[in-house]
Amino acid sequence: MIDFIIKACNYLIANIGFALTWLLELLPDSPFATPSAPPDSIDLGWLTWVIPFPTMFTHLAVMVAAIGIYYTIRVAARWIKIARN
């Protein structure tokens, strides 16, 4: 009787493992699995792996561009408002 319970538990655990594996395989690959760096970037070894400078510079450039566009639209909107009055 105890062998049946042990086999049933093992069967249940194995099937749960297969189901979880199947569900995890449905997910896409993680973009964070390998650090992405442009080919011409400075290679600082493990420091670039810990602190991803190329990615930080890319995000900083996008953020500065977005802020610049925001202020440009804001100034243009103020000019249009003044011109209409």
N, C-alpha and C positions, 0 to 999 in steps of 0.2 A: 504494500500500500504506500509506503514512504517513497519507494522508487518511482511510482506513478506520479506522486506530487512533485518530486524533484524534476522528473522529465517534463511535466507540464509547465513548471516554472521556467525551466531552461528553454522550452519551446516558446513560451510567452516572451521571455526576455530577448531571445534571438529574433523573433518577429518584430518586436518593438524596435530593435536595433536596425533591422532591414528597412522598416518604415521610416525611421528617422534619417537613415542614409539616403533613401529615395527622396525624401522631402528636401534635404540639404543639397542634393544634386540638381534639383529644380532651380535653385537660386543661381543668379549669375556670378561670375568670378568677381572677387573683390578688387576694386581699383587700388586698394591700399596694400595688396599682397607684395608687390614689388615697387620700390620707390621709382617714380618717374622723373627723369632729368633729361634736359635737352642734350644732344650729342656734343655740342661745343661748350658745355658748361664746365666750370672749374670743378675738378674732382678733389675733394678734401677728405676722401676716405670715409672713415666711420663717422666723422662729424657731419657730413652731408646726409648720412643715413639717420642720425639722431635729430638733426635740425635741417630739414630739407630747404636749403637756401634757394635753389632755382624755382621751386614751387612757391615759396614765400614771395620772391620777387615778381613772379607772374601774377599772383593774387594782389600784390600791392599795386602793380601797374593797372590791373583791371579796376581796382577800387579807386585809384586816383583818376582814372578816365571817367568812371561813373560820377564821381563828385564834380569833376570839371564840366561834364555834360549837364548835370543838375544846375550848377551855378550859371551856365550859359543860358539854359532855358529860363531860369528864374529872372535873369537880367533882361532877356528878350521880352518876357511877359510883363515886366515892369515898364519897359519902354512902350509896349503896345498900350498899356493902360494909360500912360501919360499922354500918348499921342491922341487917344480917343477923347480925353477930357479937354 
